[in-house]
């Protein structure tokens, strides 16, 4: 096999990727980017139930499936399932995000595969969990954002529920499942046994509420929409400038003092309405208006320079093109170059974690569908004649 791993960190692991759309591929992307040998299994052309998740050569698909190999395999046919079971014998991980009943119907669920490979770690992502009253309900990111409480705290006060601009439940479920898989692989080093790792969009979304959920669970406060203001720490929010807007985060007495000094606004420090964190939060409308009346008189760049020198957290509010033009973003290398045989040289979003000795790289672009089918089958011992016969019968 000529595969060059994206990192040595997980290069010893083989992953069978049955995932589609976003949450599952997000999970597997973590494993692929850290060097695991990921085999993306897709339905052959012309077989119902093929890939979901947008155009293969579109930005989304290309960003999700880099650093993988791809093979086609018809899991609706017994011979296809037989090939999959052969792959499972030497695999470390299987990841799927079918609706909970599908894997049982196909005969590729954890309990069925476990006797073939007791060391197998099996990752599942669903909309609402593998059991319970909603297990069969179709799950989508925006549904989880609503049920998980996020839409009730997002947006301007009184404007009604607002979805977040990224699929945060999908992404969260994928990352949490990847973390669970890594924990299971670590535990396997002690026990020698694999296990079933489960996450769901609903669980992930509730977990990501973090302190907003804790406000209800512990203090029985029901958070509402706070718009661009921080829910509890004021002044933290968006403020107008002479040419746009900036973010300022000046919670706490020491930083608030620095802000007032940088704004040349000593009257804000002595105003009794703003004397404490609690009072500043209570009187946020008046305080924000007073700050905004001052920040309007300089450009965003000028204020950012002034406030950074004063030790006040602040920053610009970028469009997407401006994000990747920023010198710090460029320094961090968050746009990673890779060559696609179909698209040429492209850039994808890099991993946000750096390791000093075994870093992640974007080694290969998203493969063409079935690009590595023959390669993977030959690794299992199939001859060229065998492979031709499987293609003719649309098993692969």
C-alpha positions in Angstrom: 0.0 0.0 0.0 1.4 3.4 -1.0 -0.7 5.4 1.4 1.2 8.1 3.2 -0.5 8.9 6.5 -1.4 12.5 7.4 0.3 12.1 10.7 2.1 9.3 12.6 -0.1 9.9 15.7 -2.9 7.5 14.6 -1.1 5.8 11.7 -1.4 2.4 13.3 -5.3 2.4 13.2 -7.6 1.3 10.4 -11.0 3.0 10.3 -14.0 1.9 8.2 -16.1 4.9 7.4 -19.8 4.3 6.7 -20.8 7.9 7.4 -22.7 10.4 5.3 -23.8 14.1 5.4 -21.9 15.9 8.2 -21.9 14.7 11.8 -20.3 11.3 10.9 -17.8 12.7 8.4 -16.8 15.3 11.0 -16.0 12.5 13.4 -14.0 10.5 10.9 -12.2 13.6 9.6 -10.5 13.9 13.1 -9.2 10.4 12.8 -8.1 10.8 9.1 -6.3 14.1 9.8 -4.3 12.5 12.6 -3.1 9.7 10.3 -5.6 6.8 10.6 -6.0 4.7 7.5 -9.6 5.6 6.8 -11.5 3.7 4.1 -14.6 5.6 3.1 -17.2 3.0 2.0 -19.8 4.2 -0.5 -22.5 2.6 -2.6 -21.6 1.8 -6.2 -23.1 4.0 -8.9 -26.6 3.0 -9.9 -27.4 1.5 -6.5 -30.1 3.2 -4.5 -29.0 4.8 -1.3 -25.8 6.5 -2.5 -23.9 9.4 -1.0 -25.7 12.2 0.7 -24.1 15.5 1.6 -23.9 17.8 -1.5 -21.9 17.7 -4.7 -18.8 15.6 -4.4 -16.6 18.4 -5.9 -18.2 21.2 -3.9 -16.4 23.0 -1.1 -18.3 21.2 1.7 -17.7 17.6 0.6 -14.1 18.4 -0.3 -13.5 19.8 3.2 -15.1 16.9 5.0 -13.4 13.9 3.3 -9.8 14.7 2.8 -7.0 12.2 3.9 -9.2 9.2 3.2 -9.3 6.3 0.7 -12.6 5.5 -1.0 -14.0 2.2 -2.0 -17.5 1.2 -3.3 -19.3 -1.6 -1.7 -23.0 -2.6 -1.9 -24.0 -3.5 1.6 -27.5 -4.4 0.5 -26.1 -7.6 -1.1 -24.8 -10.5 1.0 -21.5 -10.6 -0.9 -21.0 -6.9 -0.1 -21.6 -7.5 3.6 -19.2 -10.5 3.4 -16.5 -8.1 2.1 -17.3 -5.7 4.8 -17.1 -8.4 7.5 -13.7 -9.4 6.1 -12.5 -5.8 6.4 -13.8 -5.6 10.0 -11.5 -8.5 11.1 -8.5 -6.3 10.7 -10.1 -2.9 11.5 -9.8 -0.9 14.7 -12.8 1.3 14.2 -16.1 1.4 12.4 -18.1 4.7 12.3 -21.7 5.0 11.1 -24.5 7.6 11.3 -27.4 5.7 9.9 -30.8 5.9 11.6 -30.6 3.4 14.5 -32.5 0.6 12.8 -30.6 0.5 9.6 -27.4 -1.1 10.8 -29.4 -4.0 12.4 -31.3 -4.5 9.1 -28.0 -4.6 7.2 -26.4 -7.0 9.8 -23.5 -4.6 10.5 -24.3 -3.6 14.0 -21.8 -3.7 16.9 -23.1 -6.9 18.5 -23.1 -8.7 15.1 -19.5 -7.6 14.3 -18.0 -8.0 17.8 -17.5 -11.8 17.5 -15.4 -11.2 14.3 -13.1 -8.7 16.1 -13.5 -8.3 19.9 -11.1 -5.4 19.8 -13.4 -3.4 17.4 -14.4 0.1 18.5 -17.8 1.0 16.9 -18.8 4.6 16.8 -22.5 5.6 16.2 -24.0 9.0 15.7 -27.7 9.6 15.6 -30.2 12.4 15.9 -31.6 11.6 19.3 -29.8 8.5 20.6 -29.8 4.7 19.9 -32.8 4.1 22.1 -35.6 6.0 23.8 -38.9 7.5 22.5 -37.3 9.5 19.7 -34.8 6.9 18.4 -36.5 6.4 15.0 -37.1 10.1 14.4 -35.0 11.7 11.6 -32.5 14.1 13.2 -31.1 17.2 11.5 -28.9 20.0 12.9 -31.6 22.7 13.1 -34.0 20.3 14.8 -31.4 19.7 17.5 -30.6 23.4 17.8 -34.2 24.0 18.6 -34.8 21.0 20.9 -31.4 21.6 22.6 -32.3 25.1 23.6 -29.8 27.0 21.4 -32.3 28.8 19.3 -34.0 30.2 22.4 -30.9 32.0 23.5 -29.6 33.1 20.0 -30.6 36.4 18.4 -31.8 39.8 19.5 -34.2 40.0 22.4 -37.8 39.6 21.3 -37.1 38.7 17.6 -38.0 35.1 18.0 -35.8 32.0 17.8 -32.7 32.1 15.6 -30.5 29.3 14.3 -26.8 29.6 14.6 -25.0 30.2 11.3 -23.1 26.9 11.4 -24.3 23.3 12.0 -23.1 23.3 15.6 -25.1 20.2 16.7 -23.7 18.2 13.8 -20.1 19.4 14.4 -20.4 18.9 18.1 -21.7 15.3 17.8 -18.9 14.5 15.4 -16.2 15.9 17.6 -17.6 14.3 20.7 -17.9 10.9 19.0 -14.3 11.2 17.8 -13.2 11.9 21.4 -15.2 8.9 22.6 -13.5 6.7 20.0 -10.1 7.9 21.1 -10.9 7.2 24.7 -12.1 3.7 23.8 -8.9 3.1 21.9 -6.9 4.2 24.9 -9.0 1.9 27.2 -8.5 -1.0 24.8 -4.8 -0.8 25.5 -5.6 -2.0 29.1 -8.6 -4.3 28.6 -7.8 -5.6 25.1 -11.5 -5.2 24.2 -13.4 -2.7 22.0 -16.8 -1.2 22.8 -19.7 0.7 21.3 -19.3 4.5 21.4 -22.5 6.5 20.9 -23.3 10.2 20.5 -26.2 12.2 19.2 -27.0 15.6 17.8 -29.3 16.3 20.8 -26.8 15.3 23.4 -24.1 17.3 21.7 -26.2 20.4 21.5 -27.2 20.3 25.1 -23.6 19.7 26.2 -22.5 22.7 24.1 -25.0 25.0 26.0 -22.5 24.7 28.8 -23.0 27.5 31.4 -26.4 28.5 29.9 -27.6 25.0 30.7 -26.0 25.2 34.1 -27.9 28.4 34.8 -31.1 26.4 34.6 -29.9 23.2 36.2 -28.4 24.9 39.3 -29.9 28.3 39.6 -33.3 27.6 37.9 -32.7 30.6 35.6 -34.2 30.4 32.1 -31.8 32.2 29.8 -33.2 34.4 27.1 -31.9 36.1 24.0 -29.1 38.6 24.6 -28.2 39.5 21.1 -24.6 40.5 20.8 -24.3 41.2 24.5 -22.7 38.6 26.7 -25.5 37.0 28.8 -23.9 37.9 32.1 -20.7 39.8 31.7 -21.1 43.5 30.6 -19.8 45.4 28.8 -19.1 42.6 26.3 -20.6 43.1 22.9 -20.6 44.8 19.5 -19.9 48.5 19.4 -20.2 50.9 16.4 -17.1 52.6 15.0 -16.6 55.2 12.3 -16.4 52.6 9.6 -18.1 49.5 11.0 -18.3 47.6 14.3 -15.9 45.9 16.7 -16.2 43.5 19.6 -15.1 44.7 23.1 -15.0 42.4 26.1 -14.4 44.5 29.3 -16.1 42.5 32.1 -14.6 42.7 35.6 -13.6 45.8 37.4 -10.0 46.0 36.4 -10.7 45.6 32.6 -13.6 48.0 32.9 -11.3 50.6 34.4 -8.8 50.1 31.6 -11.6 50.5 29.0 -12.9 53.8 30.6 -9.3 55.1 30.6 -8.7 54.2 27.0 -12.0 55.8 26.0 -11.1 58.9 28.1 -14.5 58.4 29.8 -13.9 58.8 33.6 -17.6 59.6 34.0 -18.4 56.0 33.4 -16.2 54.9 36.2 -17.9 57.2 38.7 -21.4 56.7 37.6 -23.2 54.7 40.4 -25.2 52.8 37.8 -22.0 51.1 36.6 -20.2 50.7 39.9 -20.2 46.8 39.9 -20.5 43.9 37.5 -24.0 43.3 38.6 -25.0 46.9 38.1 -23.4 47.1 34.7 -25.3 44.0 33.6 -28.6 45.4 34.9 -28.0 48.8 33.2 -26.4 47.4 30.0 -28.6 49.4 27.6 -27.4 52.8 29.0 -23.8 51.7 29.4 -23.6 50.2 25.9 -25.1 53.4 24.4 -22.6 55.6 26.3 -19.7 53.5 25.0 -21.1 53.5 21.5 -21.4 57.3 21.5 -17.6 57.4 22.0 -16.5 54.5 19.7 -18.3 56.0 16.7 -15.6 58.7 16.4 -12.7 56.5 15.4 -12.2 53.7 12.9 -12.3 50.1 13.9 -8.5 49.8 13.3 -7.8 52.8 15.4 -9.9 51.5 18.3 -8.4 48.0 18.1 -4.9 49.5 18.3 -5.9 51.8 21.3 -7.7 49.1 23.2 -5.0 46.4 22.6 -2.4 48.8 24.0 -4.6 49.4 27.0 -5.0 45.6 27.6 -8.7 45.6 26.8 -9.8 42.5 24.9 -11.2 43.5 21.5 -11.3 42.5 17.9 -12.6 43.1 14.4 -15.8 41.5 13.0 -14.7 39.9 9.8 -16.4 38.7 6.6 -15.1 35.3 5.6 -12.6 36.7 3.1 -11.2 39.0 5.8 -10.8 36.0 8.2 -8.4 34.3 5.9 -6.6 37.5 5.0 -5.8 38.3 8.7 -2.0 38.0 9.4 -2.5 35.9 12.5 -4.8 33.5 10.7 -2.3 33.2 7.9 0.5 32.6 10.5 -1.6 29.8 12.0 -2.0 28.2 8.6 -5.7 27.6 9.0 -6.1 27.4 5.2 -4.3 24.2 4.2 -3.3 23.6 0.6 -3.9 20.2 -1.1 -3.9 19.0 -4.7 -7.0 17.5 -6.1 -6.7 15.5 -9.3 -10.1 16.9 -10.4 -10.0 20.4 -9.0 -6.3 21.2 -9.0 -4.7 23.1 -6.1 -7.3 23.9 -3.5 -7.4 25.0 0.2 -9.4 23.4 3.0 -9.8 24.3 6.7 -6.9 22.9 8.7 -7.0 21.2 12.1 -7.1 23.7 15.0 -4.7 21.7 17.2 -0.9 21.6 16.9 1.3 18.7 18.1 5.0 19.4 18.3 6.2 15.9 17.2 3.4 14.3 15.2 1.5 17.1 13.6 -1.5 16.7 11.4 -1.2 17.4 7.7 -3.6 17.6 4.8 -1.9 14.8 2.9 -4.4 14.1 0.2 -7.6 15.6 -1.2 -11.0 14.0 -1.0 -10.8 10.9 -3.2 -12.9 10.2 -6.2 -15.7 7.7 -5.5 -14.3 4.2 -5.5 -10.8 5.4 -6.3 -9.2 2.8 -4.0 -11.7 -0.1 -4.4 -9.2 -2.3 -6.2 -6.4 -1.4 -3.9 -8.4 -2.3 -0.8 -9.7 -5.5 -2.3 -6.2 -6.6 -3.3 -5.1 -6.0 0.3 -7.8 -8.5 1.3 -6.4 -11.1 -1.2 -8.8 -10.6 -4.1 -7.4 -11.2 -7.6 -8.0 -8.9 -10.6 -10.4 -11.5 -11.9 -12.3 -11.5 -8.6 -12.5 -7.7 -8.6 -13.8 -7.6 -12.2 -16.5 -10.1 -11.3 -17.6 -8.0 -8.3 -17.7 -4.9 -10.4 -19.8 -6.7 -13.1 -22.4 -7.7 -10.4 -22.3 -4.2 -8.8 -21.1 -5.5 -5.5 -18.4 -2.9 -5.8 
